[in-house]
Amino acid sequence: MQIDLSGKLQKIKNRHTPEVSAQTGFPSAATHYAEASIDLQTVLIENQDATFFVRIDGDELSEFNMLHNDVIIIDRSLLPNKSDLQLVVQDGVFKVVRYGKKNASNSKKSSVKQPNLEYTLWGVITYIIHKAI
């Protein structure tokens, strides 16, 4: 505190601003707390209201690099682009298909037709989460 000519106390304007100190020896065990944490919700999810997580059971989807107990993230608000993986419903069963050149129109139809194949788009697969072994 400083006392000015009128005799009143005033706050000091030049205060110390907290910051990470420069290391001169071994780093502190608490320095990792100074870094911002990664929020997977903001990194992996674009539209939280339209995003779903599905755990894979079995190795039937290994051709798409999806293995037993992997988690796939599906965004129902996206339209598939060329070569996107998508979760579809065909004959009442969920299936994974790759969006190919034959059906590469970006129409907003919920039912997609290919020769000998008709299904309803349920969502676009945005991420596959594997467990490190």
Secondary structure by P-SEA (a helix, b strand, c coil): ccccccccccccccccccccccccccccccccccbbbbccccccccccccbbbbbbcccccccccccccbbbbbbcccccccbbbbbbbcccbbbbbcccccccccccccccccccbbbbbcccccbbbbccc
